[in-house]
Amino acid sequence: MTASLSLSQARRIALAAQGLAKVRPTGPVTSRAVGRTFARLQLVQIDSVNVVARSHYLPFFSRLGNYDPLILQSMASRKPRQMMEYWAHEASFIRPDHFQDLLIWQKRAWVGAHRLEPSVRQDMEDRILMTLSAGPPMTAAELTAELGHDEDQGRDNWGWNWNIVKRVLEHLFEEGRISAASRTSQFERKYTLTSRVIPLAKPIDDDAEAALDRLMDAAAQAHGIGTVRCFSDYFRTPIKAGAESVERLVRAGRLERVEVRGWARETFRHVDAPLPRKAAGRALLSPFDSLVFERRRLEELFGFHYRIEIYTPAAKRRFGYYVLPFLLREAIVARVDLKADRASRQLLVRSAFAEPTAPADTAVELAKELGLMATWLGLDDVVVWPVGDLAGALAEAVARDGVDPGGSLHQASPLRGEPGNVALVSPVD
């Protein structure tokens, strides 16, 4: 018999799977806790946008609170690596055990090496591989200099005007022959041979069905509950093949069919997914957080319509440039447009909007979360602009609690300009 679940139960399963159902642990966040969180998520999307913090840092703050991002750098750059870079849900940090499975199913041809003359590409591949095999990891700029490559780059805005070295590097990266050993402070990849990053345990031509089943099983664990589309979107694998994989996983006893009242599509629950009695978490979510990857799922499961507006012209934006959803207990109750102004040491809340069903304590809980985020970012003030229907109540809530560099909230005057203050000001102030 197919189990029947309420929408509330489905939400709690999803939040528990993503590590967002519980109150954050107290005390210092250890590297082991960060590692467990990453193992639960399976992957974290990378993006160069740094309006608040690098996008791959934020999911760990959402789940763990005030932690040291240097832990992630260590996990990605020191052996034995717990995470490595590759294509998954866009450019991502992935668990190394998924790498060779993704090599089979990730097929991208947009980096531009295919537009080069075959002899030119082969010659550059040979030179790059020889240089990397004989020396340390290098950025594209360092390799360009090392190879003595000089190129008159066009300005056609194609491929970010990458030179031949960068195009071939990305082609080799896609093929899995080279990997990122680390990132520079400017967020540039330092490339090296993949064999120096992780041991390659099995041949690349491993059984494709088995590889996809492992990826879909991992995606289902990260979701807890979802559809074929949800699971396929996580690692960006084909939906048709994903549907066949789901059927195999059902037969293997890894997934079970469930009915969710109000969710019309065929739905599956991972057999290891817990159903907590309640969800008690609180989190600001990155626009690239894995809970909000699949927008249709987000709207059907949480009733939250969300679009990132970074690439929308300013005059056409509804909520702001870098808008973070605010999760409270088992609902997404608000959204805020944030910016870490590092020069002034302020966390700017450039707009704040409540959802129609937001509970009465939304502003108070959001104020606490903003204070925690400012502390994590090393900022002194939270400044609320009078934009959005939640801005007034939020300003009143945070004015009562300034930012404590020690990591907690304290009483503070609402006058702007003194350390630890929170104030409602105009955008031109």
Salt bridges, closest charged atoms under 4 A:
GLU85 OE2 - ARG183 NE 2.84
GLU85 OE1 - ARG189 NE 2.82
GLU90 OE1 - ARG108 NH1 3.88
GLU90 OE2 - ARG236 NH1 2.52
ASP97 OD2 - ARG95 NH2 3.53
ASP101 OD1 - LYS202 NZ 3.93
ASP101 OD1 - ARG214 NH2 2.78
GLU125 OE2 - ARG121 NE 3.76
GLU125 OE2 - HIS171 NE2 3.62
GLU125 OE1 - ARG177 NH1 3.24
GLU142 OE1 - LYS190 NZ 3.26
GLU151 OE1 - HIS149 NE2 2.74
GLU170 OE2 - LYS166 NZ 3.13
GLU170 OE2 - ARG189 NH1 2.88
GLU175 OE2 - HIS171 NE2 3.17
GLU175 OE1 - ARG177 NH1 3.00
ASP206 OD2 - ARG214 NH2 3.01
GLU209 OE2 - ARG248 NH1 3.77
ASP213 OD1 - ARG248 NH2 2.89
ASP217 OD2 - ARG254 NE 2.81
ASP217 OD2 - HIS270 NE2 3.31
ASP233 OD2 - HIS89 ND1 3.62
ASP233 OD1 - ARG236 NE 3.16
GLU247 OE2 - ARG257 NH2 2.47
GLU266 OE2 - ARG257 NE 2.84
ASP272 OD2 - ARG254 NH1 3.72
ASP272 OD2 - HIS270 ND1 3.93
ASP289 OD2 - ARG63 NH1 2.85
GLU294 OE2 - ARG229 NE 3.28
GLU299 OE1 - HIS305 ND1 3.24
GLU300 OE1 - ARG265 NH2 2.86
GLU300 OE2 - ARG296 NE 3.32
GLU330 OE1 - ARG12 NE 3.49
ASP337 OD1 - ARG350 NH2 3.51
GLU355 OE2 - ARG335 NH2 2.89
ASP361 OD1 - ARG329 NH2 3.02
GLU365 OE1 - ARG282 NH1 3.21
GLU365 OE2 - LYS368 NZ 3.59
GLU369 OE2 - ARG24 NH2 2.44
GLU369 OE1 - ARG282 NE 2.70
ASP380 OD2 - ARG345 NE 2.83
ASP429 OD2 - ARG416 NH1 2.66
